[in-house]
Amino acid sequence: METAKTLSNIPATTATIKNIQTPVVLSIDKVENAVDVFLSFQQVKHNTPSTYKRALRQFFGWVNRTGRVIGELTRADVLSFIREMESAELSPNTINSYLTAIRRFYAFTDLYGVFPNIAKEIKGARTNATSEHEKSDFTTTQAGDILTATQETGNKRDIAIMELMFRCGLRTIEVVRADIRDVELVGDVYTLKVHGKGDKFRRVPMTPKAWTALNDYLTTERKGAKDNEPLFTSNAHQCKGGRLATASVSRMAKKNIRAVGINDAKHTAHSCRHTALGAILEYSDDPAALTNAQILAGHSNPETTMVYVKQAATRRFMQNGPNLILDKLF
Protein backbone atom coordinates (compact mmCIF):
# COMPACT_ATOMS: atom_id res chain seq x y z
CA MET A 1 0.00 0.00 0.00
CA GLU A 2 1.38 3.39 -0.96
CA THR A 3 2.15 5.71 1.93
CA ALA A 4 0.51 9.12 1.72
CA LYS A 5 3.03 11.83 0.84
CA THR A 6 3.51 14.84 3.05
CA LEU A 7 4.52 18.40 2.24
CA SER A 8 8.14 17.51 2.93
CA ASN A 9 8.50 14.52 0.62
CA ILE A 10 6.77 15.54 -2.61
CA PRO A 11 8.98 14.38 -5.51
CA ALA A 12 10.98 17.13 -7.24
CA THR A 13 9.22 18.50 -10.29
CA THR A 14 10.60 21.02 -12.77
CA ALA A 15 8.51 23.04 -15.22
CA THR A 16 9.45 25.97 -17.48
CA ILE A 17 7.16 28.97 -17.14
CA LYS A 18 6.27 30.27 -20.57
CA ASN A 19 4.54 33.33 -21.96
CA ILE A 20 6.51 35.86 -19.95
CA GLN A 21 9.31 38.13 -21.12
CA THR A 22 12.07 36.40 -19.18
CA PRO A 23 11.93 32.59 -19.04
CA VAL A 24 11.79 31.38 -15.46
CA VAL A 25 12.32 27.82 -14.29
CA LEU A 26 9.97 26.73 -11.52
CA SER A 27 11.73 24.11 -9.39
CA ILE A 28 9.49 22.41 -6.83
CA ASP A 29 10.60 19.93 -4.20
CA LYS A 30 7.82 20.88 -1.82
CA VAL A 31 4.35 22.14 -2.49
CA GLU A 32 5.25 25.26 -0.49
CA ASN A 33 7.64 26.18 -3.31
CA ALA A 34 4.78 26.15 -5.78
CA VAL A 35 2.69 28.31 -3.45
CA ASP A 36 5.51 30.85 -3.01
CA VAL A 37 6.14 31.08 -6.75
CA PHE A 38 2.42 31.38 -7.39
CA LEU A 39 2.16 34.25 -4.92
CA SER A 40 5.14 36.07 -6.45
CA PHE A 41 3.30 36.22 -9.79
CA GLN A 42 0.04 37.63 -8.43
CA GLN A 43 -0.75 41.25 -9.29
CA VAL A 44 -3.23 41.87 -6.50
CA LYS A 45 -3.82 44.10 -3.49
CA HIS A 46 -1.02 44.07 -0.92
CA ASN A 47 -2.97 41.99 1.62
CA THR A 48 -4.30 39.43 -0.88
CA PRO A 49 -1.13 37.25 -1.07
CA SER A 50 -1.26 36.64 2.69
CA THR A 51 -4.96 35.73 2.36
CA TYR A 52 -4.14 33.29 -0.44
CA LYS A 53 -1.25 31.77 1.50
CA ARG A 54 -3.39 31.28 4.60
CA ALA A 55 -6.14 29.63 2.53
CA LEU A 56 -3.71 27.30 0.75
CA ARG A 57 -2.05 26.39 4.05
CA GLN A 58 -5.46 25.38 5.37
CA PHE A 59 -6.20 23.34 2.24
CA PHE A 60 -2.91 21.45 2.13
CA GLY A 61 -3.00 20.96 5.90
CA TRP A 62 -6.39 19.30 5.44
CA VAL A 63 -4.93 17.18 2.60
CA ASN A 64 -2.25 15.87 4.95
CA ARG A 65 -4.58 15.30 7.89
CA THR A 66 -6.93 13.23 5.74
CA GLY A 67 -4.13 11.09 4.31
CA ARG A 68 -4.53 12.26 0.71
CA VAL A 69 -1.66 12.30 -1.77
CA ILE A 70 -0.94 15.82 -2.99
CA GLY A 71 0.21 14.74 -6.44
CA GLU A 72 -2.97 12.68 -6.95
CA LEU A 73 -5.64 15.16 -5.85
CA THR A 74 -8.77 15.41 -7.99
CA ARG A 75 -11.80 17.65 -8.30
CA ALA A 76 -13.61 15.35 -5.84
CA ASP A 77 -11.00 16.17 -3.17
CA VAL A 78 -11.57 19.90 -3.55
CA LEU A 79 -15.31 19.33 -3.23
CA SER A 80 -14.71 17.26 -0.08
CA PHE A 81 -12.69 20.13 1.39
CA ILE A 82 -15.55 22.53 0.67
CA ARG A 83 -18.03 20.19 2.35
CA GLU A 84 -15.71 19.98 5.37
CA MET A 85 -15.68 23.79 5.60
CA GLU A 86 -19.46 23.85 5.34
CA SER A 87 -19.70 21.23 8.10
CA ALA A 88 -17.43 23.44 10.22
CA GLU A 89 -20.04 26.18 9.66
CA LEU A 90 -17.60 28.64 8.11
CA SER A 91 -19.35 31.58 6.49
CA PRO A 92 -19.98 31.52 2.70
CA ASN A 93 -17.58 34.46 2.33
CA THR A 94 -14.79 32.56 4.11
CA ILE A 95 -15.40 29.43 2.03
CA ASN A 96 -15.37 31.45 -1.18
CA SER A 97 -12.12 33.20 -0.24
CA TYR A 98 -10.48 29.78 0.28
CA LEU A 99 -11.90 28.51 -3.00
CA THR A 100 -10.67 31.57 -4.90
CA ALA A 101 -7.13 30.91 -3.70
CA ILE A 102 -7.37 27.22 -4.63
CA ARG A 103 -8.80 28.02 -8.08
CA ARG A 104 -6.11 30.57 -8.89
CA PHE A 105 -3.32 28.36 -7.57
CA TYR A 106 -4.32 25.37 -9.68
CA ALA A 107 -4.94 27.52 -12.76
CA PHE A 108 -1.39 28.80 -12.33
CA THR A 109 0.21 25.38 -11.82
CA ASP A 110 -1.78 23.93 -14.72
CA LEU A 111 -0.60 26.69 -17.03
CA TYR A 112 3.01 25.84 -16.27
CA GLY A 113 2.66 22.07 -16.20
CA VAL A 114 3.13 21.47 -12.48
CA PHE A 115 -0.31 20.29 -11.29
CA PRO A 116 -3.51 19.87 -13.34
CA ASN A 117 -6.33 22.35 -12.72
CA ILE A 118 -8.54 20.28 -10.43
CA ALA A 119 -10.52 23.31 -9.22
CA LYS A 120 -11.68 24.62 -12.58
CA GLU A 121 -15.31 25.83 -12.59
CA ILE A 122 -16.07 24.61 -9.08
CA LYS A 123 -18.89 26.79 -7.81
CA GLY A 124 -18.56 28.75 -4.61
CA ALA A 125 -20.88 28.80 -1.62
CA ARG A 126 -24.11 30.77 -1.92
CA THR A 127 -23.54 34.07 -0.17
CA ASN A 128 -27.22 34.45 0.61
CA ALA A 129 -27.14 31.30 2.73
CA THR A 130 -27.35 31.66 6.51
CA SER A 131 -23.95 32.82 7.68
CA GLU A 132 -22.46 32.08 11.09
CA HIS A 133 -23.37 35.57 12.31
CA GLU A 134 -26.98 34.98 11.32
CA LYS A 135 -27.23 31.91 13.51
CA SER A 136 -29.64 32.27 16.39
CA ASP A 137 -28.56 31.86 19.97
CA PHE A 138 -30.48 30.14 22.76
CA THR A 139 -32.08 31.60 25.83
CA THR A 140 -30.41 30.58 29.08
CA THR A 141 -33.38 28.29 29.77
CA GLN A 142 -33.02 26.61 26.38
CA ALA A 143 -29.26 26.22 26.90
CA GLY A 144 -29.87 24.51 30.23
CA ASP A 145 -32.47 22.23 28.68
CA ILE A 146 -30.10 21.23 25.85
CA LEU A 147 -27.29 20.45 28.28
CA THR A 148 -29.68 18.38 30.39
CA ALA A 149 -30.87 16.49 27.30
CA THR A 150 -27.24 15.76 26.40
CA GLN A 151 -26.48 14.54 29.92
CA GLU A 152 -29.46 12.20 29.75
CA THR A 153 -27.89 10.41 26.76
CA GLY A 154 -25.09 9.22 29.05
CA ASN A 155 -22.51 9.85 26.30
CA LYS A 156 -19.60 11.36 28.22
CA ARG A 157 -17.79 12.52 25.07
CA ASP A 158 -20.83 14.38 23.77
CA ILE A 159 -21.55 15.87 27.21
CA ALA A 160 -17.98 17.24 27.38
CA ILE A 161 -18.20 18.69 23.86
CA MET A 162 -21.50 20.45 24.49
CA GLU A 163 -20.22 21.84 27.78
CA LEU A 164 -17.12 23.25 26.05
CA MET A 165 -19.14 24.87 23.27
CA PHE A 166 -21.70 26.36 25.66
CA ARG A 167 -19.32 27.40 28.45
CA CYS A 168 -16.09 28.21 26.55
CA GLY A 169 -17.53 29.43 23.26
CA LEU A 170 -15.68 26.90 21.08
CA ARG A 171 -16.37 26.46 17.38
CA THR A 172 -16.87 22.91 16.09
CA ILE A 173 -13.55 23.09 14.21
CA GLU A 174 -11.82 24.10 17.45
CA VAL A 175 -13.34 21.13 19.26
CA VAL A 176 -12.01 18.60 16.76
CA ARG A 177 -8.56 20.20 16.45
CA ALA A 178 -7.85 19.93 20.17
CA ASP A 179 -5.36 17.36 21.46
CA ILE A 180 -5.09 15.95 24.97
CA ARG A 181 -1.85 17.88 25.52
CA ASP A 182 -3.75 21.13 24.95
CA VAL A 183 -5.37 20.74 28.38
CA GLU A 184 -3.21 22.51 30.94
CA LEU A 185 -3.54 23.61 34.55
CA VAL A 186 -2.69 27.33 34.82
CA GLY A 187 -2.58 28.35 38.46
CA ASP A 188 -5.65 26.63 39.84
CA VAL A 189 -7.69 26.81 36.63
CA TYR A 190 -7.82 24.16 33.94
CA THR A 191 -7.43 25.68 30.49
CA LEU A 192 -7.54 24.57 26.86
CA LYS A 193 -5.21 25.69 24.10
CA VAL A 194 -7.53 26.41 21.18
CA HIS A 195 -6.52 26.18 17.51
CA GLY A 196 -8.78 28.78 15.94
CA LYS A 197 -9.42 30.28 12.54
CA GLY A 198 -6.45 31.30 10.43
CA ASP A 199 -4.12 29.04 12.42
CA LYS A 200 -4.37 31.39 15.41
CA PHE A 201 -4.01 29.94 18.90
CA ARG A 202 -5.45 31.12 22.19
CA ARG A 203 -5.79 29.65 25.65
CA VAL A 204 -9.22 29.72 27.27
CA PRO A 205 -10.18 28.93 30.87
CA MET A 206 -12.66 26.15 31.44
CA THR A 207 -15.51 26.75 33.87
CA PRO A 208 -15.79 24.22 36.73
CA LYS A 209 -18.78 22.56 35.02
CA ALA A 210 -16.95 22.33 31.69
CA TRP A 211 -13.84 20.87 33.33
CA THR A 212 -15.86 18.38 35.37
CA ALA A 213 -17.49 17.04 32.20
CA LEU A 214 -14.20 16.88 30.27
CA ASN A 215 -12.33 15.27 33.16
CA ASP A 216 -15.08 12.65 33.52
CA TYR A 217 -14.64 11.78 29.84
CA LEU A 218 -10.84 11.71 29.98
CA THR A 219 -10.58 9.59 33.13
CA THR A 220 -13.03 6.98 31.92
CA GLU A 221 -13.31 6.64 28.16
CA ARG A 222 -9.82 8.01 27.39
CA LYS A 223 -7.91 6.60 30.32
CA GLY A 224 -4.32 5.83 29.25
CA ALA A 225 -4.49 7.95 26.07
CA LYS A 226 -1.26 9.66 25.00
CA ASP A 227 -0.78 13.42 25.10
CA ASN A 228 -0.47 13.73 21.32
CA GLU A 229 -3.77 11.97 20.66
CA PRO A 230 -6.93 13.90 19.72
CA LEU A 231 -8.94 15.18 22.65
CA PHE A 232 -12.12 13.79 21.08
CA THR A 233 -12.15 10.63 19.00
CA SER A 234 -14.69 8.92 16.79
CA ASN A 235 -16.77 5.98 17.95
CA ALA A 236 -17.77 5.03 14.40
CA HIS A 237 -16.70 1.51 13.39
CA GLN A 238 -14.83 2.57 10.23
CA CYS A 239 -12.76 5.27 11.96
CA LYS A 240 -12.92 4.31 15.63
CA GLY A 241 -10.21 6.05 17.62
CA GLY A 242 -9.50 8.60 14.89
CA ARG A 243 -9.98 12.33 15.24
CA LEU A 244 -13.62 13.31 15.41
CA ALA A 245 -14.94 15.14 12.32
CA THR A 246 -16.66 18.53 12.46
CA ALA A 247 -19.67 17.05 10.68
CA SER A 248 -20.05 14.54 13.50
CA VAL A 249 -19.98 17.31 16.11
CA SER A 250 -22.58 19.28 14.16
CA ARG A 251 -24.89 16.26 13.86
CA MET A 252 -24.52 15.41 17.53
CA ALA A 253 -25.30 18.98 18.59
CA LYS A 254 -28.28 19.18 16.25
CA LYS A 255 -29.66 15.92 17.66
CA ASN A 256 -29.56 17.29 21.20
CA ILE A 257 -31.03 20.61 20.10
CA ARG A 258 -33.94 18.81 18.44
CA ALA A 259 -34.44 16.80 21.63
CA VAL A 260 -35.78 19.95 23.34
CA GLY A 261 -38.10 20.80 20.47
CA ILE A 262 -35.92 23.30 18.56
CA ASN A 263 -35.60 22.36 14.92
CA ASP A 264 -34.80 25.11 12.42
CA ALA A 265 -31.89 26.11 10.17
CA LYS A 266 -30.69 28.94 12.39
CA HIS A 267 -30.12 26.85 15.50
CA THR A 268 -26.99 24.75 15.05
CA ALA A 269 -23.85 23.75 16.93
CA HIS A 270 -22.54 27.26 16.31
CA SER A 271 -25.49 28.64 18.26
CA CYS A 272 -23.85 27.24 21.40
CA ARG A 273 -20.91 29.60 20.84
CA HIS A 274 -23.29 32.48 20.15
CA THR A 275 -25.13 31.74 23.37
CA ALA A 276 -21.93 31.73 25.44
CA LEU A 277 -20.68 35.05 24.08
CA GLY A 278 -24.08 36.69 24.08
CA ALA A 279 -24.77 35.68 27.68
CA ILE A 280 -21.41 37.03 28.85
CA LEU A 281 -22.16 40.38 27.22
CA GLU A 282 -25.75 40.45 28.44
CA TYR A 283 -25.37 39.34 32.04
CA SER A 284 -21.82 40.23 33.07
CA ASP A 285 -21.36 43.31 35.29
CA ASP A 286 -17.67 43.48 34.44
CA PRO A 287 -16.89 46.73 32.57
CA ALA A 288 -14.34 44.74 30.57
CA ALA A 289 -16.96 42.21 29.43
CA LEU A 290 -16.62 43.14 25.75
CA THR A 291 -12.83 42.76 25.83
CA ASN A 292 -13.08 39.51 27.76
CA ALA A 293 -15.63 38.10 25.31
CA GLN A 294 -13.40 39.13 22.40
CA ILE A 295 -10.43 37.28 23.90
CA LEU A 296 -12.50 34.21 24.73
CA ALA A 297 -13.91 34.12 21.19
CA GLY A 298 -10.54 34.68 19.52
CA HIS A 299 -11.79 37.70 17.55
CA SER A 300 -9.03 39.95 16.25
CA ASN A 301 -11.53 42.76 15.67
CA PRO A 302 -13.86 43.94 18.48
CA GLU A 303 -16.44 44.82 15.82
CA THR A 304 -16.92 41.09 15.28
CA THR A 305 -17.70 40.63 18.97
CA MET A 306 -20.16 43.52 18.79
CA VAL A 307 -22.35 41.32 16.57
CA TYR A 308 -23.21 39.33 19.68
CA VAL A 309 -24.10 42.51 21.57
CA LYS A 310 -26.57 43.42 18.83
CA GLN A 311 -28.03 39.91 18.84
CA ALA A 312 -28.56 40.03 22.61
CA ALA A 313 -30.24 43.42 22.26
CA THR A 314 -32.48 42.09 19.49
CA ARG A 315 -33.54 39.11 21.61
CA ARG A 316 -34.36 41.38 24.56
CA PHE A 317 -36.38 43.59 22.23
CA MET A 318 -38.36 40.61 20.94
CA GLN A 319 -38.99 39.24 24.44
CA ASN A 320 -39.79 42.60 26.04
CA GLY A 321 -41.10 44.54 23.07
CA PRO A 322 -42.28 48.09 23.77
CA ASN A 323 -45.58 47.23 22.09
CA LEU A 324 -46.50 44.74 24.85
CA ILE A 325 -47.96 47.62 26.81
CA LEU A 326 -50.59 48.02 24.11
CA ASP A 327 -52.28 44.77 25.18
CA LYS A 328 -52.83 46.34 28.58
CA LEU A 329 -54.24 49.53 27.12
CA PHE A 330 -56.80 48.08 24.74
Residue, then its C-alpha position, 0 to 999 in steps of 0.5 A: m500500500e502506498t504511503a501518503k506523501t507529506l509536504s516535505n516529501i513531494p517528488a521534485t518537479t521542474a517546469t518551465i514557465k512560458n509566456i513571460q518576457t524572461p523565461v523562469v524555471l519553476s523548481i518544486d521539491k515541496v508544495e510550499n515552493a509552488v505556493d511561493v512562486f504562485l504568490s510572487f506572480q500575483q498582481v493583486k492588493h497588498n494583503t491578498p497574497s497573505t490571504y491566499k497563503r493562509a487559505l492554501r495552508q489550510f487546504f494542504g493541511w487538510v490534505n495531509r490530515t486526511g491522508r490524501v496524496i498531494g500529487e494525486l488530488t482530484r476535483a472530488d478532493v476539492l469538493s470534499f474540502i468545501r463540504e468539510m468547511e461547510s460542516a465546520e459552519l464557516s461563512p460563505n464568504t470565508i469558504n469562497s475566499y479559500l476557494t478563490a485561492i485554490r482556483r487561482f493556484y491550480a490555474f497557475t500550476d496547470l498553465y506551467g505544467v506542475f499540477p492539473n487544474i482540479a478546481k476549474e469551474i467549481k462553484g462557490a458557496r451561496t452568499n445568501a445562505t445563513s452565515e455564522h453571524e446569522k445563527s440564532d442563539f439560545t435563551t439561558t433556559q433553552a441552553g440549560d435544557i439542551l445540556t440536560a438532554t445531552q447529559e441524559t444520553g449518558n454519552k460522556r464525550d458528547i456531554a464534554i463537547m456540548e459543555l465546552m461549546f456552551r461554556c467556553g464558546l468553542r467552534t466545532i472546528e476548534v473542538v475537533r482540532a484539540d489534542i489531549r496535551d492542549v489541556e493545561l492547569v494554569g494556576d488553579v484553573y484548567t485551560l484549553k489551548v484552542h486552535g482557531k481560525g487562520d491558524k491562530f491559537r489562544r488559551v481559554p479557561m474552562t468553567p468548573k462545570a466544563w472541566t468536570a465534564l471533560n475530566d469525567y470523559l478523559t478519566t473513563e473513556r480516554k484513560g491511558a491515552k497519550d498526550n499527542e492523541p486527539l482530545f475527542t475521538s470517533n466511535a464510528h466503526q470505520c474510523k474508531g479512535g480517529r480524530l472526530a470530524t466537524a460534521s459529527v460534532s454538528r450532527m450530535a449537537k443538532k440531535n440534542i437541540r432537536a431533543v428539546g423541540i428546537n428544529d430550524a436552520k438557524h439553531t446549530a452547533h454554532s449557536c452554542r458559541h453564540t449563546a456563550l458570548g451573548a450571555i457574557l455580554e448580556y449578564s456580566d457586570d464586568p466593565a471589561a466584558l466586551t474585551n473579555a468576550q473578544i479574547l474568549a472568542g478569539h476575535s481579532n476585531p472587536e467589531t466582530t464581537m459587537v455582533y453578539v451585543k446586537q443579537a442580545a439586544t435584538r432578543r431582549f427587544m423581541q422578548n420585552g417589546p415596547n408594544l406589549i404595553l398596548d395589550k394592557l391599554f386596549 
